[in-house]
Amino acid sequence: MTMAMIGITMAILGCGKDFLEKRKDISLAVPRTLEDAELLLNHTNQNFGTTPGLQIISADEYTMEEPNLNSLSITERSSFLWSRDFYQGERFNLDWTYMFSQVYYANTVIELIDGMGALEGPQKDRADGLRGRALFHRAHANWWLAQLFAENYRPGQNDGSLGIPLKRTGNIHEDLWVYSLKETYDFILSDLREAERLLPAVPSGLSSPSKLACDAFFARIFLDIGDYGQALAHADLAIPKLSLMDYNQFGLENDSRRPFPGLFPSGNPEVAFFSSAIPYGCPVFGNGCRVDPQIYASFEQGDLRRNLFFYRFDDQQNVIFRGSYGGASVYALFTGLALDELLLIKAECLARENEGPMAVKVLNDLLETRFDPASFSPRVHTDDRGTLDMVLMERRKQLLARGLRWSDLKRLNREAGREEWLKRSFPKMGEFVLSPEDPRYIFPIPKEEVERYGLEVYPR
């Protein structure tokens, strides 16, 4: 285990009882003022802006040789191999812990502000802004929890399926149970709508939520649940407020470990909201984890991403990813909200709404900033399905290692002709297969949490 991972592990050892007991040890002071609320939202120990990382390991973006598997933690290894006995005696799951810690602190801020009664003038404006930030963070954390610990939601089709536990208060003794998928998403969307009403139009910094971030997040959520009209509408609201980088400005021979500009204070004009995945050993620290050769091969000559996204070793097949929008930090895999994703959401929605020529135009607007001008051939619409295939392929390439591929696999596996069978083969261990409807697409809630609260869970 790396020193970074030891630090993460020591920071928060578990959700539920262990996490909450440690919370009491960290500070016995009860937050009472708006200054306290702001400190809670700003303090890095609350992990706002951190998102899960195990789904990146589980997806089909990375490969690993058999001897390197022993360098992984139990949860990393289980994620990579889609193990049925996921925890194998391990007590906690960092992805679960980090998200629930964010929900806990967001609830604390919301309850603090709601308990202040009627405020006026600048105090009210400040309280509204803080409450909006807390609501956004709670929605953000709950959505990520749903991506890992629940099935893909399709309104009207699986409303009653299991969602996630929804912690609604800052009470450390609050009982928990698993809500339905409909209840889960209703809660997330309600929080986000209220946050959008309270937040400023543009962020004070890229780690601060805003109306812009809300629209970008709405677009992501609605695409994932198949509401393409709403996804398109919110993407259209956010897109004009951001600017595309032209990758030609970074040079063909860029050999920086992180070729894209630092985010802070505002160095990347594509980013609406910054978040990054928990830096697990795979893929952030290497540990023999390499980009899938088929993905690398899909980037054609003249595509600037072929160089800017990857570092290639001598054999040209041993490739690591370096194209994160995480700025200078080599440990930050960007999972936030950005213009490239919004354009791909818009293009996909248009293609699904039988607006293929418009979808291709949006796609070309993005791709012409990703290619050497001498090599770029604009994409052409032939038929709606072909255009959608083209958009989805570009989504997979541009959003590599953003933490979204697992969610995309879950939603696209529901569509005839788009199902994916994931396979990993090893000389001694044999072949591991994940079928399109396999229940292992849903990560198991930590056993300690299940037993403590009597939670209903998906079979694995």
C-alpha positions as CSV (number, residue, x, y, z in Angstrom):
1,M,0.0,0.0,0.0
2,T,1.4,3.4,-0.9
3,M,1.9,6.2,1.6
4,A,-0.9,8.2,-0.1
5,M,-3.3,5.3,0.4
6,I,-2.2,4.9,4.0
7,G,-3.0,8.5,4.5
8,I,-6.4,8.1,3.0
9,T,-7.1,5.0,5.0
10,M,-6.1,6.7,8.3
11,A,-8.1,9.8,7.5
12,I,-11.5,8.0,7.6
13,L,-11.6,4.3,8.6
14,G,-15.2,3.6,8.0
15,C,-18.8,4.9,7.7
16,G,-21.5,4.1,10.2
17,K,-20.5,3.5,13.8
18,D,-16.7,3.7,13.3
19,F,-16.8,6.8,11.2
20,L,-19.2,8.6,13.5
21,E,-17.3,7.7,16.6
22,K,-14.1,9.1,15.0
23,R,-16.1,12.2,14.1
24,K,-16.8,12.8,17.8
25,D,-13.1,12.4,18.5
26,I,-12.1,14.8,15.8
27,S,-14.0,17.7,17.3
28,L,-16.3,17.9,20.3
29,A,-17.3,21.4,19.3
30,V,-20.9,21.8,18.0
31,P,-21.0,24.0,14.9
32,R,-23.4,27.0,15.5
33,T,-22.6,29.9,13.2
34,L,-22.4,30.6,9.5
35,E,-18.6,30.8,9.9
36,D,-18.7,27.2,11.3
37,A,-20.8,26.1,8.3
38,E,-18.4,27.7,5.9
39,L,-15.5,26.0,7.6
40,L,-17.2,22.6,7.3
41,L,-17.7,23.1,3.6
42,N,-14.3,24.4,2.9
43,H,-12.2,22.1,5.0
44,T,-10.4,19.4,3.0
45,N,-11.1,16.7,5.7
46,Q,-14.7,16.7,4.6
47,N,-13.6,15.3,1.2
48,F,-16.0,17.4,-0.8
49,G,-14.9,17.0,-4.4
50,T,-13.7,13.5,-4.0
51,T,-15.6,10.8,-5.9
52,P,-15.4,7.0,-6.0
53,G,-12.6,5.2,-7.9
54,L,-13.3,1.5,-7.8
55,Q,-15.6,1.8,-10.8
56,I,-12.7,3.0,-12.9
57,I,-10.8,-0.2,-11.9
58,S,-13.8,-2.4,-12.7
59,A,-14.5,-1.0,-16.1
60,D,-12.9,-2.0,-19.4
61,E,-10.4,0.9,-19.7
62,Y,-7.4,-0.7,-18.0
63,T,-5.6,-4.0,-18.1
64,M,-3.1,-5.7,-15.7
65,E,-0.8,-8.7,-15.9
66,E,-1.3,-11.5,-13.5
67,P,1.8,-11.0,-11.3
68,N,0.8,-7.4,-10.6
69,L,-2.6,-8.3,-9.1
70,N,-0.9,-9.0,-5.7
71,S,0.1,-5.4,-5.4
72,L,-3.6,-4.4,-5.2
73,S,-5.6,-4.0,-2.0
74,I,-8.5,-6.5,-1.5
75,T,-11.2,-4.1,-2.8
76,E,-9.1,-3.1,-5.8
77,R,-8.4,-6.7,-6.7
78,S,-12.0,-7.6,-6.2
79,S,-13.1,-4.7,-8.3
80,F,-10.7,-5.6,-11.1
81,L,-11.8,-9.3,-11.1
82,W,-15.5,-8.7,-10.3
83,S,-15.2,-11.0,-7.3
84,R,-18.4,-12.4,-5.8
85,D,-16.8,-12.4,-2.4
86,F,-15.9,-8.8,-2.7
87,Y,-14.6,-7.9,0.8
88,Q,-13.0,-11.2,1.8
89,G,-13.0,-10.1,5.4
90,E,-12.1,-6.5,4.8
91,R,-14.1,-4.1,7.0
92,F,-14.8,-1.1,4.8
93,N,-15.0,0.4,1.4
94,L,-13.3,3.8,0.9
95,D,-15.8,4.7,-1.9
96,W,-18.7,4.2,0.5
97,T,-17.0,5.9,3.4
98,Y,-16.0,9.0,1.5
99,M,-19.4,9.6,0.0
100,F,-21.2,9.1,3.3
101,S,-18.8,11.4,5.1
102,Q,-19.8,14.1,2.5
103,V,-23.5,13.4,3.1
104,Y,-23.0,13.6,6.9
105,Y,-21.2,17.0,6.8
106,A,-23.6,18.4,4.2
107,N,-26.5,17.4,6.5
108,T,-24.8,19.1,9.4
109,V,-24.5,22.4,7.5
110,I,-28.2,22.2,6.3
111,E,-29.5,21.5,9.8
112,L,-27.4,24.3,11.2
113,I,-28.7,26.8,8.8
114,D,-32.3,25.6,9.0
115,G,-32.1,25.9,12.7
116,M,-31.2,29.6,12.6
117,G,-34.7,30.8,11.8
118,A,-35.4,33.8,9.6
119,L,-32.3,35.8,8.5
120,E,-32.2,39.0,6.7
121,G,-29.9,41.0,4.3
122,P,-26.3,39.8,3.9
123,Q,-26.7,37.1,6.5
124,K,-29.6,35.6,4.6
125,D,-27.7,35.7,1.3
126,R,-24.7,34.1,2.9
127,A,-26.8,31.4,4.5
128,D,-28.6,30.7,1.2
129,G,-25.3,30.3,-0.6
130,L,-23.9,27.9,2.0
131,R,-27.1,25.9,2.1
132,G,-27.0,25.6,-1.7
133,R,-23.5,24.3,-1.6
134,A,-24.4,21.7,1.0
135,L,-27.4,20.6,-1.0
136,F,-25.3,20.3,-4.2
137,H,-22.6,18.2,-2.3
138,R,-25.3,15.9,-0.9
139,A,-26.8,15.3,-4.3
140,H,-23.4,14.8,-5.8
141,A,-22.4,12.2,-3.2
142,N,-25.7,10.4,-3.3
143,W,-25.5,10.2,-7.1
144,W,-22.1,8.7,-7.1
145,L,-23.2,6.2,-4.4
146,A,-26.1,5.2,-6.7
147,Q,-23.7,4.6,-9.6
148,L,-21.8,2.0,-7.6
149,F,-24.3,0.5,-5.2
150,A,-27.5,0.4,-7.3
151,E,-28.6,-0.6,-10.8
152,N,-29.1,1.9,-13.6
153,Y,-32.4,3.8,-13.1
154,R,-35.0,3.9,-15.9
155,P,-38.0,5.9,-14.7
156,G,-41.2,3.9,-15.1
157,Q,-39.4,0.7,-15.6
158,N,-37.6,-0.1,-12.3
159,D,-38.9,2.5,-9.9
160,G,-39.3,-0.1,-7.1
161,S,-35.8,-1.6,-7.4
162,L,-33.4,-1.1,-4.6
163,G,-31.7,2.3,-4.5
164,I,-29.3,3.4,-1.7
165,P,-29.6,4.4,2.0
166,L,-30.4,8.1,2.2
167,K,-29.0,9.8,5.3
168,R,-31.2,12.9,5.8
169,T,-29.9,14.4,9.0
170,G,-26.7,15.1,10.9
171,N,-27.9,12.8,13.7
172,I,-25.1,10.2,14.3
173,H,-27.7,7.7,15.6
174,E,-30.1,8.1,12.6
175,D,-31.4,4.7,11.5
176,L,-30.8,3.9,7.8
177,W,-32.7,1.8,5.3
178,V,-32.5,1.3,1.5
179,Y,-34.9,3.5,-0.4
180,S,-36.3,2.6,-3.8
181,L,-34.5,3.8,-7.0
182,K,-37.3,6.3,-7.6
183,E,-37.1,7.6,-4.1
184,T,-33.3,7.8,-4.4
185,Y,-33.4,9.8,-7.6
186,D,-36.3,12.0,-6.5
187,F,-34.2,13.0,-3.5
188,I,-31.1,13.7,-5.5
189,L,-33.0,15.8,-8.1
190,S,-34.9,17.7,-5.4
191,D,-31.6,18.6,-3.7
192,L,-30.1,19.7,-6.9
193,R,-33.1,21.9,-7.9
194,E,-33.0,23.6,-4.5
195,A,-29.3,24.1,-4.8
196,E,-29.6,25.7,-8.2
197,R,-32.1,28.1,-6.8
198,L,-29.7,29.2,-4.1
199,L,-26.3,29.1,-5.7
200,P,-24.6,31.9,-7.7
201,A,-24.7,31.8,-11.5
202,V,-20.9,31.2,-11.8
203,P,-18.5,29.6,-9.3
204,S,-16.2,31.6,-7.1
205,G,-13.7,28.8,-7.8
206,L,-13.8,25.5,-9.7
207,S,-14.3,23.5,-6.5
208,S,-17.4,25.6,-5.6
209,P,-20.8,24.6,-6.9
210,S,-22.8,27.1,-8.9
211,K,-25.9,27.3,-11.2
212,L,-23.6,26.4,-14.0
213,A,-22.4,23.3,-12.2
214,C,-26.0,22.4,-11.4
215,D,-27.0,22.5,-15.1
216,A,-24.0,20.4,-16.0
217,F,-24.8,17.9,-13.3
218,F,-28.5,17.8,-14.4
219,A,-27.4,17.0,-17.9
220,R,-25.2,14.1,-16.7
221,I,-28.0,12.7,-14.5
222,F,-30.7,12.9,-17.1
223,L,-28.5,11.3,-19.7
224,D,-27.8,8.4,-17.4
225,I,-31.5,7.8,-16.7
226,G,-32.5,8.1,-20.3
227,D,-34.4,11.5,-20.1
228,Y,-32.7,12.9,-23.3
229,G,-35.0,15.9,-23.6
230,Q,-34.0,17.2,-20.1
231,A,-30.4,16.2,-20.6
232,L,-30.3,18.3,-23.8
233,A,-32.0,21.2,-22.3
234,H,-29.6,21.5,-19.3
235,A,-26.6,20.9,-21.6
236,D,-27.7,23.8,-23.7
237,L,-27.9,26.0,-20.7
238,A,-24.4,25.2,-19.5
239,I,-22.5,25.0,-22.8
240,P,-22.4,28.7,-23.7
241,K,-20.8,29.6,-20.3
242,L,-17.7,27.5,-21.0
243,S,-14.9,27.5,-23.6
244,L,-13.2,24.7,-25.4
245,M,-9.4,24.4,-25.3
246,D,-7.7,23.8,-28.6
247,Y,-5.4,20.9,-28.0
248,N,-3.1,22.2,-30.7
249,Q,-1.8,24.8,-28.2
250,F,-0.1,22.1,-26.2
251,G,2.2,20.9,-28.9
252,L,2.8,17.5,-30.5
253,E,5.9,16.8,-28.4
254,N,4.5,17.7,-25.0
255,D,6.1,15.3,-22.6
256,S,4.7,16.7,-19.3
257,R,3.3,14.2,-16.8
258,R,0.2,16.4,-16.9
259,P,-0.1,18.3,-20.2
260,F,-3.2,20.2,-19.4
261,P,-3.3,23.5,-17.4
262,G,-3.7,23.6,-13.6
263,L,-7.3,24.1,-12.5
264,F,-6.8,26.6,-9.8
265,P,-7.7,29.4,-9.5
266,S,-9.3,29.0,-13.0
267,G,-6.8,27.6,-15.5
268,N,-9.0,25.2,-17.5
269,P,-11.9,27.0,-19.3
270,E,-13.7,23.7,-20.0
271,V,-14.3,22.9,-16.3
272,A,-17.6,23.8,-14.6
273,F,-16.9,21.9,-11.3
274,F,-13.8,20.1,-10.1
275,S,-13.8,16.7,-8.5
276,S,-11.4,13.8,-8.6
277,A,-11.5,10.1,-7.9
278,I,-10.0,8.5,-4.8
279,P,-6.4,7.8,-5.8
280,Y,-6.2,4.0,-5.7
281,G,-3.0,2.2,-6.5
282,C,-4.5,1.2,-9.8
283,P,-4.5,3.2,-12.0
284,V,-3.1,6.3,-10.3
285,F,0.1,4.9,-8.9
286,G,0.7,2.4,-11.8
287,N,1.0,-0.9,-10.0
288,G,1.2,-2.5,-13.5
289,C,-2.1,-1.0,-14.5
290,R,-2.1,0.0,-18.2
291,V,-4.5,1.4,-20.7
292,D,-6.4,-1.2,-22.6
293,P,-4.5,-1.6,-26.0
294,Q,-7.7,-1.5,-28.0
295,I,-8.7,1.9,-26.5
296,Y,-5.3,3.3,-27.4
297,A,-5.4,1.9,-30.9
298,S,-8.8,3.7,-31.4
299,F,-7.0,7.1,-31.4
300,E,-6.0,7.6,-35.1
301,Q,-2.9,9.4,-36.4
302,G,-3.4,13.1,-36.2
303,D,-5.6,12.9,-33.1
304,L,-3.7,15.0,-30.6
305,R,-5.2,13.0,-27.7
306,R,-3.0,10.0,-28.9
307,N,-0.1,12.0,-27.5
308,L,-1.6,14.2,-24.9
309,F,-3.6,11.5,-23.1
310,F,-0.9,8.9,-23.0
311,Y,2.6,8.1,-22.1
312,R,4.0,5.2,-24.2
313,F,6.8,2.9,-23.1
314,D,9.2,1.4,-25.7
315,D,7.0,-1.5,-26.8
316,Q,4.2,1.0,-27.7
317,Q,1.7,-1.4,-26.2
318,N,2.5,-0.5,-22.6
319,V,0.6,2.7,-22.2
320,I,-0.4,4.8,-19.1
321,F,-3.0,7.5,-19.1
322,R,-1.9,11.1,-18.3
323,G,-4.7,13.1,-19.8
324,S,-6.6,14.0,-16.7
325,Y,-8.0,17.5,-16.2
326,G,-6.8,17.3,-12.7
327,G,-4.2,19.9,-13.2
328,A,-0.6,19.6,-11.9
329,S,-1.4,16.8,-9.5
330,V,-0.3,13.4,-10.8
331,Y,-2.7,11.8,-8.3
332,A,-5.9,13.5,-9.4
333,L,-8.0,11.6,-12.0
334,F,-10.6,14.3,-12.9
335,T,-14.2,13.2,-12.5
336,G,-15.8,16.6,-12.5
337,L,-18.1,18.4,-14.9
338,A,-16.7,19.9,-18.1
339,L,-17.6,21.2,-21.5
340,D,-16.3,18.2,-23.5
341,E,-18.7,16.0,-21.6
342,L,-21.6,18.4,-22.1
343,L,-21.0,18.5,-25.9
344,L,-21.0,14.7,-26.0
345,I,-24.2,14.7,-24.0
346,K,-25.8,17.1,-26.4
347,A,-24.6,15.1,-29.4
348,E,-25.9,11.9,-28.0
349,C,-29.3,13.3,-27.2
350,L,-29.6,14.8,-30.6
351,A,-28.6,11.5,-32.2
352,R,-31.2,9.7,-30.1
353,E,-33.9,12.3,-31.0
354,N,-33.3,11.6,-34.8
355,E,-31.3,14.8,-35.2
356,G,-28.3,13.1,-36.7
357,P,-26.9,16.0,-38.8
358,M,-27.1,18.3,-35.8
359,A,-25.4,15.7,-33.6
360,V,-22.5,15.4,-36.1
361,K,-22.1,19.2,-36.2
362,V,-21.8,19.2,-32.4
363,L,-19.3,16.3,-32.5
364,N,-17.2,18.1,-35.2
365,D,-17.1,21.3,-33.1
366,L,-15.4,19.2,-30.4
367,L,-13.2,17.1,-32.5
368,E,-11.7,19.9,-34.6
369,T,-10.1,21.1,-31.3
370,R,-8.7,17.6,-30.7
371,F,-7.0,17.1,-34.1
372,D,-4.1,18.4,-36.0
373,P,-5.9,20.6,-38.6
374,A,-4.0,19.0,-41.4
375,S,-5.3,15.5,-40.4
376,F,-8.9,16.3,-39.4
377,S,-11.6,14.9,-41.6
378,P,-15.1,16.1,-40.4
379,R,-17.4,13.3,-39.4
380,V,-20.4,12.8,-41.7
381,H,-23.9,11.7,-40.9
382,T,-25.1,8.6,-42.7
383,D,-27.9,7.3,-40.6
384,D,-29.1,7.8,-37.0
385,R,-27.7,4.6,-35.6
386,G,-24.3,5.1,-37.2
387,T,-24.2,8.6,-35.8
388,L,-25.1,7.4,-32.4
389,D,-22.4,4.8,-32.6
390,M,-19.9,7.4,-33.6
391,V,-20.8,9.7,-30.7
392,L,-20.6,6.9,-28.1
393,M,-17.2,5.9,-29.4
394,E,-16.0,9.5,-29.0
395,R,-17.5,9.6,-25.6
396,R,-15.5,6.6,-24.6
397,K,-12.3,8.1,-25.9
398,Q,-12.7,11.7,-24.7
399,L,-14.0,10.8,-21.2
400,L,-11.4,8.1,-20.6
401,A,-10.8,7.6,-16.8
402,R,-13.4,10.1,-15.8
403,G,-15.2,7.5,-13.7
404,L,-18.2,7.4,-16.1
405,R,-17.5,4.3,-18.1
406,W,-19.0,2.0,-15.5
407,S,-22.3,3.9,-15.6
408,D,-22.2,4.0,-19.4
409,L,-21.8,0.2,-19.5
410,K,-24.7,-0.2,-17.1
411,R,-27.1,2.0,-19.1
412,L,-25.9,0.8,-22.6
413,N,-26.2,-2.8,-21.6
414,R,-30.0,-2.3,-21.5
415,E,-30.0,-1.5,-25.3
416,A,-30.2,-4.3,-27.9
417,G,-27.1,-4.5,-29.9
418,R,-25.0,-2.4,-27.4
419,E,-24.4,-5.1,-24.8
420,E,-20.8,-5.6,-23.7
421,W,-19.3,-8.8,-22.3
422,L,-16.2,-7.9,-20.3
423,K,-13.4,-10.5,-20.1
424,R,-10.1,-10.7,-18.3
425,S,-7.8,-13.6,-19.0
426,F,-4.7,-14.8,-17.1
427,P,-2.3,-17.7,-17.8
428,K,-2.7,-19.3,-14.3
429,M,-6.0,-17.9,-13.0
430,G,-8.0,-18.4,-16.2
431,E,-10.8,-16.3,-17.6
432,F,-13.1,-13.9,-15.7
433,V,-16.3,-12.8,-17.4
434,L,-18.9,-10.1,-16.6
435,S,-22.1,-10.5,-18.6
436,P,-24.3,-7.5,-19.5
437,E,-26.9,-8.2,-16.8
438,D,-24.6,-9.6,-14.2
439,P,-25.5,-8.6,-10.6
440,R,-21.8,-7.8,-10.0
441,Y,-22.3,-4.5,-11.8
442,I,-23.7,-3.5,-8.4
443,F,-21.0,-3.1,-5.8
444,P,-21.9,-4.7,-2.4
445,I,-22.6,-2.5,0.6
446,P,-20.0,-3.1,3.3
447,K,-21.1,-6.1,5.4
448,E,-20.7,-4.2,8.7
449,E,-23.2,-1.6,7.4
450,V,-25.7,-4.3,6.3
451,E,-25.5,-6.1,9.6
452,R,-25.7,-2.9,11.7
453,Y,-28.8,-1.5,10.0
454,G,-30.4,-4.7,8.6
455,L,-30.1,-3.2,5.1
456,E,-31.7,-5.0,2.2
457,V,-29.1,-5.6,-0.5
458,Y,-28.8,-6.9,-4.1
459,P,-27.7,-10.5,-4.6
460,R,-24.1,-10.9,-5.9
